[in-house]
Amino acid sequence: MKDTSARAIRFLRTRLFATPLDAIITLACSYLILRMAVPLIRWPLVDATFSGTTRADCMSTGACWVFIRARFNQFMLGFYPAPEQWRVGLVAALFMICIGLLAWKKLPHRRWFALSTILLLPIVVVMLYGGMSLPIVETRDWGGLMLTIFISVYAGAIAVPLGIILALGRQSRLPIIRTISVVFIEFWRGVPIIAVIFLASLLLPLIVPSGIGVDRLARAIIGLGLVIAAYMAEAVRGGLQAIPAGQYEASIALGLGYWRTTAFVILPQALRIALPAMTNEFIALIKNTSLVLIVSIFDLLGIAQAALADPSWVGMNLEAYVFAGTIYWMICFSLSRASLALERKQKAKAH
């Protein structure tokens, strides 16, 4: 105990109060933090209202979390029909089980299991949308956090493999493939995402053959996936350029062809190097899902804005945006921590 106190006092003296100027800066910063922290704690916690059913129950000067309680189901699931919400719960449980199994280090055939999770993508669509004896739930009824995660996962499923292919294409020695890849990447990187989503909702029905309808949600996912794929391609290209030339030469000396060299030697190393940048792009994708509101798709942020239009809850803007922002932060922070843990694991294996 005495050693801990001595270390704490030594830290304060050497780091915060080493000189008179350091002491003044420390005290000034402490004062500013205290002035900001007190109202930031009082509004959401101390003075907040947590119980009640209507706005009349919120009489204090703090946050009215009654609004969130009353609209919580809508924040999570949008306008998904109540009798069919068990399907969303089943999908969420399946999703969590897969994450738990992938996090289990001793899982047998872990790589094959990770690849097999791709098969869940069409199964989830059938579960949520309907078909095969399940009632149809139109995508216009989807919304909230469920829709935000759905868009992120499926746009990411488009962006990651397409980004890898584009990165390899940009590094290709064949002029035609390299030119197509460069034009694709530079075009989608140069167009605002909100314009891409809007144009995708208008142009895709004109491109596909007549008689084939493209769902509004599918258009937004495809548009987002194409844009993020361009950014993913640049992240992967950075990883490819970091691979020493000796790796290519050694593969050629062993008699490996281009595809086996790329698949088993170059790409695994490049993806490990590009992992932080790819995680950053995926986090950007999650936040950019809020832009689908322009085509009347109500994700988490869209549902928050729709809930504020209710005359019974006018003026609850701060509560709605704080709640939605906290959920976005929790998801993005969890992804960054998971990426950091994976980086440390890869470094430990390398050493």
C-alpha positions in Angstrom: 0.0 0.0 0.0 2.8 2.4 0.9 4.6 1.5 -2.3 1.5 2.3 -4.4 1.1 5.7 -2.6 4.7 6.5 -3.1 4.5 5.7 -6.8 1.4 7.8 -7.2 3.0 10.8 -5.4 6.2 10.4 -7.5 4.1 10.3 -10.7 2.2 13.5 -9.7 5.5 15.3 -8.9 7.3 14.3 -12.1 4.5 14.4 -14.6 2.0 17.0 -13.4 3.7 19.3 -11.0 7.4 19.1 -12.0 7.6 22.9 -12.6 5.5 25.9 -11.7 4.3 26.1 -15.3 3.3 22.4 -15.3 1.4 23.0 -12.0 -0.6 25.9 -13.5 -1.4 23.9 -16.7 -2.5 20.9 -14.6 -4.7 23.0 -12.3 -6.3 24.9 -15.3 -7.0 21.6 -17.2 -8.5 20.0 -14.0 -10.8 23.0 -13.6 -12.0 22.9 -17.2 -12.6 19.1 -17.0 -14.5 19.5 -13.7 -16.7 22.3 -15.2 -17.5 20.2 -18.2 -17.9 16.9 -16.4 -20.5 18.1 -13.8 -23.2 19.1 -16.3 -22.4 16.1 -18.5 -23.0 13.8 -15.5 -26.0 15.6 -14.1 -28.1 15.8 -17.3 -28.0 12.1 -18.3 -27.9 10.5 -14.8 -28.5 12.7 -11.7 -31.3 14.9 -13.0 -32.7 12.4 -15.5 -36.1 10.8 -15.5 -36.1 7.1 -16.0 -39.6 6.0 -15.0 -42.9 6.9 -16.5 -44.9 6.4 -19.7 -45.6 9.8 -21.1 -43.9 13.1 -21.5 -45.8 14.5 -18.5 -43.7 12.3 -16.3 -40.5 14.2 -17.3 -40.7 17.2 -15.1 -37.0 17.6 -14.2 -34.3 19.5 -16.0 -32.4 16.4 -16.9 -32.8 13.9 -19.7 -36.2 12.3 -20.3 -35.2 8.6 -20.9 -38.9 7.8 -20.7 -39.0 8.7 -24.4 -36.3 6.0 -25.1 -38.2 3.4 -23.1 -41.5 4.2 -24.9 -39.8 3.9 -28.3 -37.1 1.3 -27.5 -38.7 -1.4 -29.6 -38.9 0.9 -32.6 -35.3 2.0 -32.1 -34.2 -1.6 -32.3 -36.5 -3.1 -35.0 -38.2 -0.2 -36.7 -41.7 -1.1 -37.9 -41.1 -4.8 -38.0 -44.5 -6.6 -37.2 -44.7 -7.6 -33.6 -45.9 -11.2 -34.3 -42.8 -11.8 -36.5 -40.2 -10.2 -34.3 -39.1 -13.6 -33.0 -37.4 -14.0 -36.4 -35.1 -11.0 -35.7 -34.3 -12.5 -32.2 -33.4 -15.8 -33.7 -31.1 -14.2 -36.3 -29.5 -12.1 -33.5 -28.9 -15.2 -31.4 -27.4 -17.0 -34.4 -25.2 -14.1 -35.1 -23.9 -14.0 -31.5 -23.3 -17.7 -31.5 -21.2 -17.5 -34.6 -19.2 -14.6 -33.1 -18.7 -16.6 -29.9 -17.5 -19.7 -31.8 -15.1 -17.7 -34.0 -13.7 -16.1 -30.8 -13.0 -19.6 -29.4 -9.4 -20.2 -30.1 -9.6 -24.0 -29.7 -12.5 -24.4 -32.1 -11.8 -27.4 -34.4 -11.5 -26.4 -38.1 -11.8 -22.8 -37.2 -10.9 -21.4 -40.7 -13.4 -23.7 -42.4 -16.1 -22.6 -40.0 -15.3 -18.9 -40.7 -15.7 -19.6 -44.4 -18.9 -21.5 -43.9 -20.5 -18.5 -42.2 -20.9 -17.0 -45.6 -23.7 -19.5 -46.1 -25.6 -17.6 -43.4 -26.0 -14.5 -45.6 -28.9 -15.9 -47.8 -30.4 -17.8 -44.8 -30.7 -14.5 -42.8 -32.3 -12.8 -45.8 -34.9 -15.5 -45.9 -35.5 -15.4 -42.2 -36.0 -11.7 -42.1 -37.8 -11.1 -45.4 -39.9 -14.3 -45.5 -40.6 -17.1 -47.9 -40.4 -20.9 -47.4 -43.6 -20.9 -45.3 -42.6 -17.7 -43.5 -44.9 -14.6 -43.9 -43.4 -11.9 -46.1 -42.2 -8.8 -44.3 -41.5 -6.0 -46.8 -38.2 -4.1 -46.3 -40.1 -0.9 -45.9 -41.1 -2.2 -42.5 -37.5 -2.9 -41.5 -35.6 -0.3 -39.5 -33.6 0.7 -36.4 -30.5 -1.0 -35.2 -31.5 -4.2 -36.9 -31.4 -2.5 -40.3 -28.1 -0.6 -39.5 -26.4 -3.9 -38.8 -28.0 -5.6 -41.8 -26.8 -2.9 -44.2 -23.3 -2.9 -42.6 -22.8 -6.7 -42.9 -24.1 -7.1 -46.4 -22.4 -4.0 -47.8 -19.2 -5.2 -46.2 -19.8 -8.6 -47.8 -19.7 -6.8 -51.1 -16.9 -4.4 -50.3 -14.2 -6.8 -48.8 -13.9 -9.4 -51.6 -14.5 -6.7 -54.3 -11.8 -4.5 -52.7 -9.3 -7.3 -52.7 -10.0 -8.1 -56.3 -9.6 -4.4 -57.3 -6.4 -4.1 -55.3 -4.9 -7.1 -57.1 -6.2 -5.8 -60.4 -4.5 -2.4 -59.8 -1.2 -4.3 -59.2 -1.7 -6.4 -62.3 0.8 -6.3 -65.2 -2.0 -6.6 -67.7 -2.8 -3.0 -68.9 -6.5 -3.7 -69.5 -7.2 -5.1 -66.0 -5.1 -2.4 -64.4 -6.9 0.4 -66.2 -10.3 -1.0 -65.4 -9.4 -1.3 -61.7 -7.9 2.2 -61.6 -11.0 3.8 -63.3 -13.4 1.9 -61.0 -11.5 2.9 -57.8 -11.0 6.5 -58.7 -14.6 7.0 -59.9 -16.2 5.6 -56.8 -13.8 7.4 -54.5 -14.5 10.7 -56.2 -18.3 10.6 -55.9 -20.1 11.6 -52.7 -21.6 8.6 -50.9 -25.0 10.3 -50.5 -25.1 10.9 -54.3 -24.2 7.2 -54.9 -27.0 6.0 -52.8 -29.5 8.3 -54.5 -28.3 7.4 -58.0 -28.3 3.7 -57.2 -32.0 3.9 -56.2 -32.7 5.6 -59.5 -30.3 3.9 -62.0 -30.3 0.3 -61.0 -34.0 -0.3 -62.0 -33.0 1.1 -65.5 -29.9 -1.2 -65.8 -31.5 -4.5 -64.9 -33.7 -6.3 -67.5 -37.3 -5.3 -67.6 -39.5 -7.3 -65.3 -36.9 -7.7 -62.6 -37.4 -5.5 -59.6 -34.6 -4.4 -57.4 -35.6 -3.7 -53.8 -34.9 -0.2 -52.5 -32.8 -1.6 -49.7 -30.8 -3.8 -52.1 -30.0 -0.7 -54.2 -28.7 1.2 -51.1 -26.6 -1.8 -50.0 -25.1 -2.2 -53.5 -24.3 1.5 -53.7 -22.6 1.6 -50.3 -20.7 -1.7 -51.1 -19.3 -0.3 -54.3 -18.0 2.9 -52.7 -16.5 1.2 -49.7 -14.9 -1.4 -52.0 -13.0 1.4 -53.7 -11.6 2.5 -50.3 -10.9 -1.1 -49.2 -9.0 -1.6 -52.4 -6.6 1.2 -51.5 -6.2 -0.2 -48.0 -5.3 -3.6 -49.4 -3.0 -2.1 -52.0 -1.0 -0.5 -49.2 -0.6 -3.9 -47.7 0.5 -5.4 -51.0 3.1 -2.7 -51.6 4.5 -3.4 -48.1 5.4 -7.0 -49.0 9.1 -7.3 -49.8 10.1 -8.4 -53.3 11.9 -11.3 -51.9 8.5 -13.0 -51.0 7.6 -13.0 -54.7 11.0 -14.2 -55.8 11.0 -17.0 -53.2 7.6 -18.2 -54.4 8.8 -18.3 -58.0 11.9 -20.2 -56.9 9.6 -22.8 -55.3 7.7 -23.2 -58.5 4.4 -21.6 -57.3 2.2 -20.0 -59.9 0.6 -16.6 -59.6 -2.6 -17.7 -58.1 -1.0 -20.0 -55.4 1.6 -17.3 -54.6 -1.1 -14.7 -54.2 -3.5 -16.9 -52.2 -1.0 -18.6 -49.9 1.9 -16.2 -49.6 1.2 -12.6 -50.5 -2.4 -12.0 -49.7 -2.4 -13.3 -46.1 0.6 -11.0 -45.3 -1.0 -8.1 -47.1 -4.3 -8.4 -45.3 -2.6 -8.6 -41.9 -0.7 -5.3 -42.7 -3.9 -3.7 -44.1 -6.1 -4.8 -41.2 -6.1 -1.4 -39.3 -7.0 0.5 -42.5 -9.7 -2.0 -43.4 -11.2 -1.8 -39.9 -11.3 1.9 -40.3 -13.2 1.7 -43.5 -15.6 -0.8 -42.0 -16.2 1.6 -39.1 -16.8 4.4 -41.7 -19.3 2.1 -43.4 -21.3 1.6 -40.2 -21.5 5.4 -39.8 -22.4 6.0 -43.4 -25.4 3.7 -43.2 -27.2 6.7 -41.8 -27.1 8.2 -45.3 -29.7 5.7 -46.5 -32.3 8.0 -45.0 -32.2 10.0 -48.3 -34.0 7.1 -50.0 -36.6 6.8 -47.1 -34.8 3.8 -45.4 -35.1 4.2 -41.7 -32.0 2.9 -40.0 -31.2 3.7 -36.4 -30.7 7.4 -36.9 -33.6 7.6 -39.3 -35.9 6.0 -36.7 -34.7 8.5 -34.2 -35.7 11.3 -36.5 -39.0 9.7 -37.3 -39.8 9.2 -33.6 -39.2 13.0 -33.0 -42.0 13.7 -35.5 -44.5 12.3 -33.0 -46.3 15.3 -31.4 -46.3 13.6 -28.0 -42.5 13.7 -27.9 -41.6 16.9 -29.7 -38.4 18.4 -28.3 -36.7 15.1 -27.3 -34.0 15.7 -29.9 -31.1 15.5 -27.5 -32.2 12.3 -25.9 -32.8 10.6 -29.3 -29.4 11.7 -30.7 -27.5 10.8 -27.6 -29.0 7.4 -27.5 -28.4 6.7 -31.2 -24.8 8.1 -31.0 -24.0 6.0 -27.9 -25.0 2.8 -29.8 -22.9 3.8 -32.9 -20.0 4.5 -30.6 -20.3 1.2 -28.8 -20.4 -0.7 -32.1 -17.4 1.1 -33.6 -15.4 1.0 -30.3 -16.0 -2.7 -30.1 -14.7 -3.2 -33.7 -11.6 -1.2 -33.0 -10.8 -3.2 -29.8 -11.4 -6.5 -31.7 -9.1 -5.3 -34.5 -6.4 -4.3 -32.0 -6.7 -7.7 -30.3 -6.3 -9.4 -33.6 -3.3 -7.3 -34.5 -1.6 -8.2 -31.2 -2.3 -11.9 -31.8 -0.8 -11.7 -35.3 2.3 -10.0 -33.9 2.7 -12.6 -31.2 2.5 -15.3 -33.9 5.1 -13.5 -36.0 7.5 -13.4 -33.1 
